[in-house]
């Protein structure tokens, strides 16, 4: 599945004919730099588990998720936000080129994500619902809200419940949406879609706790991005400390593992390897 997605990504990078010296390359730089591909993998794994013949039709939607996520990273790394110089083992776009290029490349990937979904070879009602899900979870009521809270409350300590709310929006909702979008393409029952979304929210919170742990325990070379960069942020480690954050992650991973076992056989088989490889990554 990873190879199928990578091949599709490389053959469907944004192509622009213009006389700009680096605009087109900037659109693909961070996509080609790699990354976990976690969100598209979640979507495609759900589709493959139930409707393997729809995997090809789901590839544009999976790429849309990766493009949308990549846009958020490009903007998150900029001087006005995290001011990071390294992402996915490469120089961030504002460092490699300039701030204007980074802003516009992020804007383009954001917009093109919705274009990909709109043109995907799926039923019109499914495409509309997919657009709605990405917009709800990635926009003003989701990821962007989380980013706004993250930036505004730098050096302003929050309570645990507020940090959980912040990261539910900033990180977890897009992960939850990835699972639900896969379930929608596979035409699963609404109750299953909702169960996957709820599972994805907690998986996304765990993902963020793990990233906070990695930020203070790994070097830039190991993490592939700027680390020790959250001193001013409301991270789980800053509030709880490293050891308590690890215990928090352990408890959440244990709960998710138990809940995962209650899914049906196709879902457990389709998602098992991927989910289990992430549940305890803070232990690696």
Secondary structure as a PSIPRED ss2 file (coil, helix, strand):
# PSIPRED VFORMAT (PSIPRED V4.0)

   1 X C   1.000  0.000  0.000
   2 X H   0.000  1.000  0.000
   3 X H   0.000  1.000  0.000
   4 X H   0.000  1.000  0.000
   5 X H   0.000  1.000  0.000
   6 X H   0.000  1.000  0.000
   7 X H   0.000  1.000  0.000
   8 X H   0.000  1.000  0.000
   9 X H   0.000  1.000  0.000
  10 X H   0.000  1.000  0.000
  11 X H   0.000  1.000  0.000
  12 X C   1.000  0.000  0.000
  13 X C   1.000  0.000  0.000
  14 X C   1.000  0.000  0.000
  15 X C   1.000  0.000  0.000
  16 X C   1.000  0.000  0.000
  17 X C   1.000  0.000  0.000
  18 X C   1.000  0.000  0.000
  19 X C   1.000  0.000  0.000
  20 X C   1.000  0.000  0.000
  21 X C   1.000  0.000  0.000
  22 X C   1.000  0.000  0.000
  23 X H   0.000  1.000  0.000
  24 X H   0.000  1.000  0.000
  25 X H   0.000  1.000  0.000
  26 X H   0.000  1.000  0.000
  27 X H   0.000  1.000  0.000
  28 X H   0.000  1.000  0.000
  29 X H   0.000  1.000  0.000
  30 X H   0.000  1.000  0.000
  31 X H   0.000  1.000  0.000
  32 X H   0.000  1.000  0.000
  33 X C   1.000  0.000  0.000
  34 X C   1.000  0.000  0.000
  35 X C   1.000  0.000  0.000
  36 X C   1.000  0.000  0.000
  37 X C   1.000  0.000  0.000
  38 X H   0.000  1.000  0.000
  39 X H   0.000  1.000  0.000
  40 X H   0.000  1.000  0.000
  41 X H   0.000  1.000  0.000
  42 X H   0.000  1.000  0.000
  43 X H   0.000  1.000  0.000
  44 X H   0.000  1.000  0.000
  45 X H   0.000  1.000  0.000
  46 X H   0.000  1.000  0.000
  47 X H   0.000  1.000  0.000
  48 X H   0.000  1.000  0.000
  49 X H   0.000  1.000  0.000
  50 X H   0.000  1.000  0.000
  51 X C   1.000  0.000  0.000
  52 X H   0.000  1.000  0.000
  53 X H   0.000  1.000  0.000
  54 X H   0.000  1.000  0.000
  55 X H   0.000  1.000  0.000
  56 X H   0.000  1.000  0.000
  57 X H   0.000  1.000  0.000
  58 X H   0.000  1.000  0.000
  59 X H   0.000  1.000  0.000
  60 X H   0.000  1.000  0.000
  61 X H   0.000  1.000  0.000
  62 X H   0.000  1.000  0.000
  63 X H   0.000  1.000  0.000
  64 X H   0.000  1.000  0.000
  65 X H   0.000  1.000  0.000
  66 X H   0.000  1.000  0.000
  67 X H   0.000  1.000  0.000
  68 X H   0.000  1.000  0.000
  69 X H   0.000  1.000  0.000
  70 X H   0.000  1.000  0.000
  71 X H   0.000  1.000  0.000
  72 X H   0.000  1.000  0.000
  73 X H   0.000  1.000  0.000
  74 X H   0.000  1.000  0.000
  75 X H   0.000  1.000  0.000
  76 X H   0.000  1.000  0.000
  77 X C   1.000  0.000  0.000
  78 X C   1.000  0.000  0.000
  79 X C   1.000  0.000  0.000
  80 X C   1.000  0.000  0.000
  81 X C   1.000  0.000  0.000
  82 X C   1.000  0.000  0.000
  83 X C   1.000  0.000  0.000
  84 X C   1.000  0.000  0.000
  85 X C   1.000  0.000  0.000
  86 X E   0.000  0.000  1.000
  87 X E   0.000  0.000  1.000
  88 X C   1.000  0.000  0.000
  89 X C   1.000  0.000  0.000
  90 X E   0.000  0.000  1.000
  91 X E   0.000  0.000  1.000
  92 X C   1.000  0.000  0.000
  93 X H   0.000  1.000  0.000
  94 X H   0.000  1.000  0.000
  95 X H   0.000  1.000  0.000
  96 X H   0.000  1.000  0.000
  97 X C   1.000  0.000  0.000
  98 X C   1.000  0.000  0.000
  99 X H   0.000  1.000  0.000
 100 X H   0.000  1.000  0.000
 101 X H   0.000  1.000  0.000
 102 X H   0.000  1.000  0.000
 103 X H   0.000  1.000  0.000
 104 X H   0.000  1.000  0.000
 105 X H   0.000  1.000  0.000
 106 X H   0.000  1.000  0.000
 107 X H   0.000  1.000  0.000
 108 X H   0.000  1.000  0.000
 109 X H   0.000  1.000  0.000
 110 X H   0.000  1.000  0.000
 111 X H   0.000  1.000  0.000
 112 X H   0.000  1.000  0.000
 113 X H   0.000  1.000  0.000
 114 X H   0.000  1.000  0.000
 115 X H   0.000  1.000  0.000
 116 X H   0.000  1.000  0.000
 117 X H   0.000  1.000  0.000
 118 X H   0.000  1.000  0.000
 119 X C   1.000  0.000  0.000
 120 X C   1.000  0.000  0.000
 121 X C   1.000  0.000  0.000
 122 X C   1.000  0.000  0.000
 123 X C   1.000  0.000  0.000
 124 X H   0.000  1.000  0.000
 125 X H   0.000  1.000  0.000
 126 X H   0.000  1.000  0.000
 127 X H   0.000  1.000  0.000
 128 X H   0.000  1.000  0.000
 129 X H   0.000  1.000  0.000
 130 X H   0.000  1.000  0.000
 131 X H   0.000  1.000  0.000
 132 X H   0.000  1.000  0.000
 133 X H   0.000  1.000  0.000
 134 X H   0.000  1.000  0.000
 135 X H   0.000  1.000  0.000
 136 X H   0.000  1.000  0.000
 137 X H   0.000  1.000  0.000
 138 X H   0.000  1.000  0.000
 139 X C   1.000  0.000  0.000
 140 X C   1.000  0.000  0.000
 141 X C   1.000  0.000  0.000
 142 X C   1.000  0.000  0.000
 143 X H   0.000  1.000  0.000
 144 X H   0.000  1.000  0.000
 145 X H   0.000  1.000  0.000
 146 X H   0.000  1.000  0.000
 147 X H   0.000  1.000  0.000
 148 X H   0.000  1.000  0.000
 149 X H   0.000  1.000  0.000
 150 X H   0.000  1.000  0.000
 151 X H   0.000  1.000  0.000
 152 X H   0.000  1.000  0.000
 153 X C   1.000  0.000  0.000
 154 X C   1.000  0.000  0.000
 155 X C   1.000  0.000  0.000
 156 X C   1.000  0.000  0.000
 157 X C   1.000  0.000  0.000
 158 X C   1.000  0.000  0.000
 159 X C   1.000  0.000  0.000
 160 X H   0.000  1.000  0.000
 161 X H   0.000  1.000  0.000
 162 X H   0.000  1.000  0.000
 163 X H   0.000  1.000  0.000
 164 X H   0.000  1.000  0.000
 165 X H   0.000  1.000  0.000
 166 X H   0.000  1.000  0.000
 167 X H   0.000  1.000  0.000
 168 X H   0.000  1.000  0.000
 169 X H   0.000  1.000  0.000
 170 X H   0.000  1.000  0.000
 171 X H   0.000  1.000  0.000
 172 X H   0.000  1.000  0.000
 173 X H   0.000  1.000  0.000
 174 X H   0.000  1.000  0.000
 175 X H   0.000  1.000  0.000
 176 X H   0.000  1.000  0.000
 177 X H   0.000  1.000  0.000
 178 X H   0.000  1.000  0.000
 179 X H   0.000  1.000  0.000
 180 X H   0.000  1.000  0.000
 181 X H   0.000  1.000  0.000
 182 X H   0.000  1.000  0.000
 183 X H   0.000  1.000  0.000
 184 X H   0.000  1.000  0.000
 185 X H   0.000  1.000  0.000
 186 X C   1.000  0.000  0.000
 187 X C   1.000  0.000  0.000
 188 X C   1.000  0.000  0.000
 189 X C   1.000  0.000  0.000
 190 X H   0.000  1.000  0.000
 191 X H   0.000  1.000  0.000
 192 X H   0.000  1.000  0.000
 193 X H   0.000  1.000  0.000
 194 X H   0.000  1.000  0.000
 195 X H   0.000  1.000  0.000
 196 X H   0.000  1.000  0.000
 197 X H   0.000  1.000  0.000
 198 X H   0.000  1.000  0.000
 199 X H   0.000  1.000  0.000
 200 X H   0.000  1.000  0.000
 201 X H   0.000  1.000  0.000
 202 X H   0.000  1.000  0.000
 203 X H   0.000  1.000  0.000
 204 X H   0.000  1.000  0.000
 205 X H   0.000  1.000  0.000
 206 X H   0.000  1.000  0.000
 207 X H   0.000  1.000  0.000
 208 X H   0.000  1.000  0.000
 209 X H   0.000  1.000  0.000
 210 X H   0.000  1.000  0.000
 211 X H   0.000  1.000  0.000
 212 X H   0.000  1.000  0.000
 213 X H   0.000  1.000  0.000
 214 X H   0.000  1.000  0.000
 215 X H   0.000  1.000  0.000
 216 X H   0.000  1.000  0.000
 217 X H   0.000  1.000  0.000
 218 X C   1.000  0.000  0.000
 219 X C   1.000  0.000  0.000
 220 X H   0.000  1.000  0.000
 221 X H   0.000  1.000  0.000
 222 X H   0.000  1.000  0.000
 223 X H   0.000  1.000  0.000
 224 X C   1.000  0.000  0.000
 225 X C   1.000  0.000  0.000
 226 X C   1.000  0.000  0.000
 227 X C   1.000  0.000  0.000
 228 X C   1.000  0.000  0.000
 229 X C   1.000  0.000  0.000
 230 X C   1.000  0.000  0.000
 231 X C   1.000  0.000  0.000
 232 X C   1.000  0.000  0.000
 233 X C   1.000  0.000  0.000
 234 X C   1.000  0.000  0.000
 235 X C   1.000  0.000  0.000
 236 X H   0.000  1.000  0.000
 237 X H   0.000  1.000  0.000
 238 X H   0.000  1.000  0.000
 239 X H   0.000  1.000  0.000
 240 X H   0.000  1.000  0.000
 241 X C   1.000  0.000  0.000
 242 X H   0.000  1.000  0.000
 243 X H   0.000  1.000  0.000
 244 X H   0.000  1.000  0.000
 245 X H   0.000  1.000  0.000
 246 X H   0.000  1.000  0.000
 247 X H   0.000  1.000  0.000
 248 X H   0.000  1.000  0.000
 249 X H   0.000  1.000  0.000
 250 X H   0.000  1.000  0.000
 251 X H   0.000  1.000  0.000
 252 X H   0.000  1.000  0.000
 253 X H   0.000  1.000  0.000
 254 X H   0.000  1.000  0.000
 255 X H   0.000  1.000  0.000
 256 X H   0.000  1.000  0.000
 257 X H   0.000  1.000  0.000
 258 X H   0.000  1.000  0.000
 259 X H   0.000  1.000  0.000
 260 X H   0.000  1.000  0.000
 261 X C   1.000  0.000  0.000
 262 X C   1.000  0.000  0.000
 263 X C   1.000  0.000  0.000
 264 X C   1.000  0.000  0.000
 265 X H   0.000  1.000  0.000
 266 X H   0.000  1.000  0.000
 267 X H   0.000  1.000  0.000
 268 X H   0.000  1.000  0.000
 269 X H   0.000  1.000  0.000
 270 X H   0.000  1.000  0.000
 271 X H   0.000  1.000  0.000
 272 X H   0.000  1.000  0.000
 273 X H   0.000  1.000  0.000
 274 X H   0.000  1.000  0.000
 275 X H   0.000  1.000  0.000
 276 X H   0.000  1.000  0.000
 277 X H   0.000  1.000  0.000
 278 X H   0.000  1.000  0.000
 279 X H   0.000  1.000  0.000
 280 X C   1.000  0.000  0.000
 281 X H   0.000  1.000  0.000
 282 X H   0.000  1.000  0.000
 283 X H   0.000  1.000  0.000
 284 X C   1.000  0.000  0.000
